[in-house]
Amino acid sequence: MNSGNTPPQSRPAPDVPPTDKRKMALAGVLLAVPIVVLLWVPHYAKIEPRLFGFPFFFWYQFLWVFLCSGMTYAAFRLTLSARGKTTHKVGEDR
């Protein structure tokens, strides 16, 4: 029961900007791609082609370390831009 002192939970606070759902969806895709690709083991469980003597299996996974880092950073930046500008400073409680 609402006593009148607290705002209903269904409405966001007035100073919270709307979230761009397309950017958030794209950020989710960027985070899901490495998971799907690296769980699909038969795709990269092979020896050839070799790169500097390393079997494909190893250098392909090592390449994904850097790709995952880039995709995670891109998803982070997309999330920040999707949420828009806020009125509080970073680390400040509301």
DSSP file (Angstrom, degrees, kcal/mol; ACC not computed):
  #  RESIDUE AA STRUCTURE BP1 BP2  ACC     N-H-->O    O-->H-N    N-H-->O    O-->H-N    TCO  KAPPA ALPHA  PHI   PSI    X-CA   Y-CA   Z-CA
    1    1 A M              0   0    0      0, 0.0     2,-0.5     0, 0.0     0, 0.0   0.000 360.0 360.0 360.0 133.3    0.0    0.0    0.0
    2    2 A N        -     0   0    0      1,-0.1     0, 0.0     2,-0.1     0, 0.0  -0.728 360.0-162.0 -86.7 122.9    1.4    3.4   -0.9
    3    3 A S        -     0   0    0     -2,-0.5    -1,-0.1     1,-0.0     0, 0.0   0.495  45.2-109.0 -83.7  -3.2    1.4    5.8    2.0
    4    4 A G  S    S+     0   0    0      2,-0.3    -2,-0.1     0, 0.0    -1,-0.0   0.206 103.6  87.2  97.3 -16.7    1.8    8.9   -0.3
    5    5 A N  S    S+     0   0    0      2,-0.1    -3,-0.0     1,-0.0     0, 0.0   0.743  81.1  59.5 -88.0 -25.2    5.4    9.6    0.7
    6    6 A T  S    S-     0   0    0      1,-0.0    -2,-0.3     0, 0.0     3,-0.1  -0.849  85.1-119.7-108.8 140.7    7.1    7.3   -1.8
    7    7 A P        -     0   0    0      0, 0.0    -2,-0.1     0, 0.0     6,-0.0  -0.420  42.3 -91.4 -72.3 152.2    6.8    7.6   -5.6
    8    8 A P    >   -     0   0    0      0, 0.0     3,-0.8     0, 0.0     0, 0.0  -0.312  30.6-127.9 -60.4 147.6    5.3    4.6   -7.4
    9    9 A Q  T 3  S+     0   0    0      1,-0.2     0, 0.0    -3,-0.1     0, 0.0   0.650 100.0  69.5 -73.6 -16.0    8.0    2.1   -8.6
   10   10 A S  T 3  S+     0   0    0      2,-0.1    -1,-0.2     0, 0.0     0, 0.0   0.722  89.1  69.1 -79.1 -20.0    6.8    2.1  -12.2
   11   11 A R  S <  S-     0   0    0     -3,-0.8     2,-0.1     1,-0.0     0, 0.0  -0.833  80.1-129.8-101.9 134.8    7.8    5.7  -13.0
   12   12 A P        -     0   0    0      0, 0.0    -2,-0.1     0, 0.0    -1,-0.0  -0.358  40.0 -85.8 -73.0 161.0   11.5    6.7  -13.3
   13   13 A A    >   -     0   0    0      1,-0.1     3,-1.7     2,-0.1     0, 0.0  -0.337  40.2-116.1 -62.1 149.2   12.8    9.7  -11.4
   14   14 A P  T 3  S+     0   0    0      0, 0.0    -1,-0.1     0, 0.0     0, 0.0   0.751 112.0  55.5 -64.5 -23.6   12.2   12.9  -13.3
   15   15 A D  T 3  S+     0   0    0      2,-0.1    72,-0.4    71,-0.0    -2,-0.1   0.387  84.1  99.2 -90.6   5.1   16.0   13.6  -13.7
   16   16 A V  S <  S-     0   0    0     -3,-1.7    70,-0.1    70,-0.1     3,-0.1  -0.821  70.8-137.9 -93.6 119.0   16.7   10.3  -15.3
   17   17 A P        -     0   0    0      0, 0.0    -2,-0.1     0, 0.0    -4,-0.1  -0.350  30.2 -92.9 -72.1 156.3   17.0   10.6  -19.1
   18   18 A P        -     0   0    0      0, 0.0     2,-0.4     0, 0.0     0, 0.0  -0.354  40.2-119.2 -67.3 150.4   15.4    7.9  -21.3
   19   19 A T        -     0   0    0     -3,-0.1     2,-1.0    65,-0.0    64,-0.2  -0.752  15.9-125.1 -94.0 135.2   17.6    5.0  -22.4
   20   20 A D     >  -     0   0    0     62,-2.0     4,-1.7    -2,-0.4     3,-0.2  -0.697  22.7-165.5 -78.6 105.4   18.2    4.3  -26.1
   21   21 A K  H  > S+     0   0    0     -2,-1.0     4,-2.2     1,-0.2    -1,-0.2   0.783  82.6  59.4 -68.3 -28.3   17.1    0.7  -26.4
   22   22 A R  H  > S+     0   0    0      2,-0.2     4,-2.3     1,-0.2    -1,-0.2   0.916 107.1  46.4 -66.6 -41.8   18.7    0.2  -29.8
   23   23 A K  H  > S+     0   0    0     -3,-0.2     4,-2.2     2,-0.2    -2,-0.2   0.890 112.3  50.7 -66.6 -38.2   22.1    1.0  -28.4
   24   24 A M  H  X S+     0   0    0     -4,-1.7     4,-1.9     2,-0.2    -2,-0.2   0.890 110.2  49.9 -66.4 -38.0   21.5   -1.2  -25.4
   25   25 A A  H  X S+     0   0    0     -4,-2.2     4,-2.1     2,-0.2    -2,-0.2   0.910 110.5  50.0 -65.6 -41.6   20.5   -4.1  -27.7
   26   26 A L  H  X S+     0   0    0     -4,-2.3     4,-2.5     1,-0.2    -2,-0.2   0.886 108.6  52.6 -63.8 -38.4   23.7   -3.5  -29.8
   27   27 A A  H  X S+     0   0    0     -4,-2.2     4,-1.6     1,-0.2    -1,-0.2   0.897 108.4  51.3 -63.0 -39.6   25.8   -3.6  -26.6
   28   28 A G  H  X S+     0   0    0     -4,-1.9     4,-1.7     2,-0.2    -2,-0.2   0.889 109.4  49.7 -63.9 -39.7   24.1   -6.9  -25.7
   29   29 A V  H  X S+     0   0    0     -4,-2.1     4,-2.3     1,-0.2    -2,-0.2   0.919 107.9  53.8 -64.9 -43.1   25.0   -8.3  -29.1
   30   30 A L  H  < S+     0   0    0     -4,-2.5    -1,-0.2     1,-0.2    -2,-0.2   0.845 112.5  44.5 -60.9 -32.8   28.6   -7.2  -28.8
   31   31 A L  H  X S+     0   0    0     -4,-1.6     4,-0.6    -5,-0.2    -1,-0.2   0.786 114.1  49.5 -80.0 -27.6   28.8   -9.1  -25.5
   32   32 A A  H  X S+     0   0    0     -4,-1.7     4,-2.5     1,-0.1     5,-0.2   0.796  94.9  72.0 -82.3 -29.0   27.1  -12.2  -26.8
   33   33 A V  H  X S+     0   0    0     -4,-2.3     4,-2.7     1,-0.2     5,-0.3   0.928  98.6  45.4 -57.2 -51.2   29.2  -12.6  -30.0
   34   34 A P  H  > S+     0   0    0      0, 0.0     4,-2.5     0, 0.0    -1,-0.2   0.881 112.6  52.6 -62.1 -34.6   32.4  -13.8  -28.2
   35   35 A I  H  X S+     0   0    0     -4,-0.6     4,-1.5     2,-0.2    -2,-0.2   0.952 113.4  42.3 -64.0 -48.3   30.4  -16.2  -26.0
   36   36 A V  H  X S+     0   0    0     -4,-2.5     4,-0.8     2,-0.2    -1,-0.2   0.934 116.5  47.8 -64.3 -46.5   28.6  -17.8  -28.9
   37   37 A V  H >< S+     0   0    0     -4,-2.7     3,-0.6    -5,-0.2    -2,-0.2   0.912 114.1  45.4 -64.0 -43.7   31.8  -18.0  -31.1
   38   38 A L  H 3< S+     0   0    0     -4,-2.5    -1,-0.2    -5,-0.3    -2,-0.2   0.716 109.2  55.5 -77.6 -18.7   34.0  -19.4  -28.4
   39   39 A L  H 3< S+     0   0    0     -4,-1.5     2,-1.6    -5,-0.2    -1,-0.2   0.633  88.3  81.6 -82.8 -13.2   31.4  -22.0  -27.3
   40   40 A W    X<  +     0   0    0     -4,-0.8     3,-1.2    -3,-0.6     4,-0.5  -0.569  61.1 168.0 -88.6  72.1   31.2  -23.3  -30.9
   41   41 A V  G >>  +     0   0    0     -2,-1.6     3,-1.5     1,-0.3     4,-1.3   0.837  63.5  63.9 -62.0 -41.3   34.4  -25.5  -30.4
   42   42 A P  G 34 S+     0   0    0      0, 0.0    -1,-0.3     0, 0.0    -2,-0.1   0.775  94.3  66.4 -57.7 -22.1   34.1  -27.6  -33.6
   43   43 A H  G <4 S+     0   0    0     -3,-1.2    -2,-0.2     1,-0.2    -5,-0.1   0.854 118.8  17.8 -64.7 -35.4   34.6  -24.4  -35.6
   44   44 A Y  T <4 S+     0   0    0     -3,-1.5     2,-1.9    -4,-0.5    -1,-0.2   0.298  88.8 111.6-123.5   9.7   38.1  -23.8  -34.4
   45   45 A A     <  +     0   0    0     -4,-1.3     2,-0.3    11,-0.1    -1,-0.1  -0.500  59.3  98.8 -85.3  71.1   39.2  -27.3  -33.0
   46   46 A K        -     0   0    0     -2,-1.9    11,-1.5     1,-0.1    -3,-0.0  -0.950  69.0-133.6-149.5 167.1   41.8  -27.9  -35.8
   47   47 A I        +     0   0    0     -2,-0.3     9,-2.4     9,-0.2    -1,-0.1   0.848  66.5 103.5 -93.9 -40.7   45.5  -27.6  -36.3
   48   48 A E        +     0   0    0      7,-0.2     2,-0.1     8,-0.1     3,-0.0  -0.695  57.1  45.4 -96.3 148.0   45.8  -25.9  -39.7
   49   49 A P  S    S-     0   0    0      0, 0.0     2,-0.3     0, 0.0    -3,-0.1   0.530  78.1-157.0 -80.8 147.7   46.4  -23.1  -40.7
   50   50 A R        -     0   0    0      5,-0.1     2,-0.4    -2,-0.1    -2,-0.1  -0.634   6.2-156.1 -90.4 150.2   49.4  -22.5  -38.5
   51   51 A L  B >  S-A   54   0A   0      3,-2.2     3,-1.9    -2,-0.3     8,-0.0  -0.959  78.9 -22.0-129.9 112.5   50.6  -19.0  -37.6
   52   52 A F  T 3  S-     0   0    0     -2,-0.4    -1,-0.1     1,-0.3    -2,-0.0   0.832 128.5 -52.0  54.9  35.2   54.3  -18.7  -36.7
   53   53 A G  T 3  S+     0   0    0      1,-0.3    -1,-0.3     0, 0.0    -3,-0.0   0.313 111.4 123.5  87.9  -7.9   54.3  -22.4  -35.8
   54   54 A F  B <   -A   51   0A   0     -3,-1.9    -3,-2.2     1,-0.1    -1,-0.3  -0.715  65.7-114.9 -88.6 133.9   51.2  -22.2  -33.5
   55   55 A P    >>  -     0   0    0      0, 0.0     4,-1.9     0, 0.0     3,-0.8  -0.265  27.9-110.0 -62.2 153.7   48.2  -24.4  -34.4
   56   56 A F  H 3> S+     0   0    0     -9,-2.4     4,-2.6     1,-0.2     5,-0.3   0.867 114.4  63.3 -52.0 -42.6   45.0  -22.6  -35.3
   57   57 A F  H 3> S+     0   0    0    -11,-1.5     4,-1.4     1,-0.2    -1,-0.2   0.889 108.6  39.7 -51.8 -45.7   43.3  -23.6  -32.1
   58   58 A F  H <> S+     0   0    0     -3,-0.8     4,-2.2     2,-0.2    -1,-0.2   0.941 117.7  43.5 -76.4 -47.9   45.8  -21.6  -30.0
   59   59 A W  H  X S+     0   0    0     -4,-1.9     4,-2.1     1,-0.2    -2,-0.2   0.823 111.4  56.0 -71.3 -27.3   46.2  -18.5  -32.0
   60   60 A Y  H  X S+     0   0    0     -4,-2.6     4,-1.5    -5,-0.3    -1,-0.2   0.927 110.1  44.7 -66.7 -44.5   42.5  -18.2  -32.7
   61   61 A Q  H  X S+     0   0    0     -4,-1.4     4,-0.8    -5,-0.3    -2,-0.2   0.891 112.6  51.8 -66.0 -39.0   41.7  -18.2  -29.0
   62   62 A F  H >X S+     0   0    0     -4,-2.2     4,-0.9     1,-0.2     3,-0.7   0.884 106.2  54.6 -65.6 -37.5   44.5  -15.8  -28.3
   63   63 A L  H 3X S+     0   0    0     -4,-2.1     4,-2.0     1,-0.2     3,-0.5   0.882 102.5  57.8 -60.4 -38.5   43.1  -13.5  -31.0
   64   64 A W  H 3X S+     0   0    0     -4,-1.5     4,-2.9     1,-0.2     5,-0.2   0.725  92.4  68.6 -68.7 -20.6   39.8  -13.5  -29.3
   65   65 A V  H <X S+     0   0    0     -4,-0.8     4,-1.6    -3,-0.7    -1,-0.2   0.947 108.4  37.4 -58.7 -46.9   41.4  -12.2  -26.1
   66   66 A F  H  X S+     0   0    0     -4,-0.9     4,-2.3    -3,-0.5    -2,-0.2   0.880 116.5  51.8 -73.7 -38.7   41.9   -8.9  -27.9
   67   67 A L  H  X S+     0   0    0     -4,-2.0     4,-2.6     2,-0.2     5,-0.2   0.911 109.9  49.8 -63.9 -41.4   38.6   -9.0  -29.8
   68   68 A C  H  X S+     0   0    0     -4,-2.9     4,-2.6     2,-0.2     5,-0.2   0.895 109.4  52.0 -64.3 -39.7   36.7   -9.6  -26.6
   69   69 A S  H  X S+     0   0    0     -4,-1.6     4,-2.3    -5,-0.2    -2,-0.2   0.936 112.0  45.8 -61.7 -45.5   38.4   -6.7  -24.9
   70   70 A G  H  X S+     0   0    0     -4,-2.3     4,-2.4     1,-0.2    -2,-0.2   0.905 114.0  47.9 -64.3 -41.8   37.5   -4.4  -27.8
   71   71 A M  H  X S+     0   0    0     -4,-2.6     4,-2.3     2,-0.2    -1,-0.2   0.876 111.2  50.7 -68.4 -37.1   33.9   -5.6  -27.9
   72   72 A T  H  X S+     0   0    0     -4,-2.6     4,-2.1     2,-0.2    -2,-0.2   0.912 111.9  47.5 -66.1 -42.1   33.5   -5.2  -24.2
   73   73 A Y  H  X S+     0   0    0     -4,-2.3     4,-2.5    -5,-0.2    -2,-0.2   0.914 112.0  50.0 -65.0 -41.9   34.9   -1.7  -24.3
   74   74 A A  H  X S+     0   0    0     -4,-2.4     4,-2.4     1,-0.2    -2,-0.2   0.900 110.7  49.6 -63.0 -40.3   32.6   -0.8  -27.3
   75   75 A A  H  X S+     0   0    0     -4,-2.3     4,-2.3     2,-0.2    -1,-0.2   0.883 110.1  51.6 -65.4 -38.0   29.6   -2.2  -25.3
   76   76 A F  H  X S+     0   0    0     -4,-2.1     4,-2.2     2,-0.2    -2,-0.2   0.932 111.4  46.1 -62.6 -47.0   30.6   -0.1  -22.3
   77   77 A R  H  X S+     0   0    0     -4,-2.5     4,-2.4     1,-0.2    -2,-0.2   0.893 112.3  51.2 -65.2 -39.6   30.8    3.0  -24.4
   78   78 A L  H  X S+     0   0    0     -4,-2.4     4,-2.3     2,-0.2    -1,-0.2   0.904 109.1  51.2 -62.5 -41.0   27.5    2.2  -26.1
   79   79 A T  H  X S+     0   0    0     -4,-2.3     4,-1.6     2,-0.2    -2,-0.2   0.913 110.1  49.2 -63.4 -43.0   25.8    1.7  -22.7
   80   80 A L  H  X S+     0   0    0     -4,-2.2     4,-0.8     1,-0.2    -2,-0.2   0.929 114.4  44.4 -62.4 -44.3   27.1    5.0  -21.5
   81   81 A S  H  < S+     0   0    0     -4,-2.4     3,-0.3     1,-0.2    -1,-0.2   0.823 109.6  56.9 -71.6 -29.0   25.9    6.9  -24.5
   82   82 A A  H  < S+     0   0    0     -4,-2.3   -62,-2.0     1,-0.2    -1,-0.2   0.832 105.5  50.9 -69.5 -31.4   22.5    5.0  -24.4
   83   83 A R  H  < S-     0   0    0     -4,-1.6    -1,-0.2   -64,-0.2    -2,-0.2   0.673 100.8-154.3 -81.1 -16.5   21.9    6.3  -20.9
   84   84 A G     <  -     0   0    0     -4,-0.8     2,-0.2    -3,-0.3    -1,-0.2  -0.156  38.3 -26.9  75.7-172.0   22.6    9.8  -21.9
   85   85 A K        -     0   0    0     -4,-0.1     2,-0.3     2,-0.0    -4,-0.0  -0.550  60.8-159.3 -79.6 141.8   23.8   12.6  -19.6
   86   86 A T        -     0   0    0     -2,-0.2   -70,-0.1     2,-0.2    -2,-0.0  -0.774  23.0-128.0-116.8 165.5   22.9   12.4  -15.9
   87   87 A T  S    S+     0   0    0    -72,-0.4     2,-0.3    -2,-0.3   -71,-0.1   0.528  84.9  75.3 -91.4  -6.7   22.8   15.2  -13.4
   88   88 A H  S    S-     0   0    0      4,-0.1    -2,-0.2     1,-0.1     2,-0.1  -0.717  80.8-113.7-106.8 159.3   25.1   13.4  -10.8
   89   89 A K    >   -     0   0    0     -2,-0.3     3,-2.0     1,-0.1     2,-0.1  -0.461  45.1 -82.1 -86.1 159.9   28.8   12.9  -10.9
   90   90 A V  T 3  S+     0   0    0      1,-0.3    -1,-0.1    -2,-0.1     3,-0.1  -0.393 117.7  14.9 -62.3 132.0   30.6    9.5  -11.2
   91   91 A G  T 3  S+     0   0    0      1,-0.3     2,-0.4    -2,-0.1    -1,-0.3   0.346  96.4 125.8  85.8  -6.4   30.7    7.7   -7.9
   92   92 A E    <   -     0   0    0     -3,-2.0    -1,-0.3     2,-0.0     2,-0.1  -0.718  58.1-130.8 -89.2 131.4   28.1   10.1   -6.3
   93   93 A D              0   0    0     -2,-0.4    -4,-0.1     1,-0.1    -1,-0.0  -0.477 360.0 360.0 -75.7 151.2   25.1    8.4   -4.7
   94   94 A R              0   0    0     -2,-0.1    -1,-0.1    -6,-0.1    -2,-0.0   0.453 360.0 360.0 -85.0 360.0   21.7    9.8   -5.6
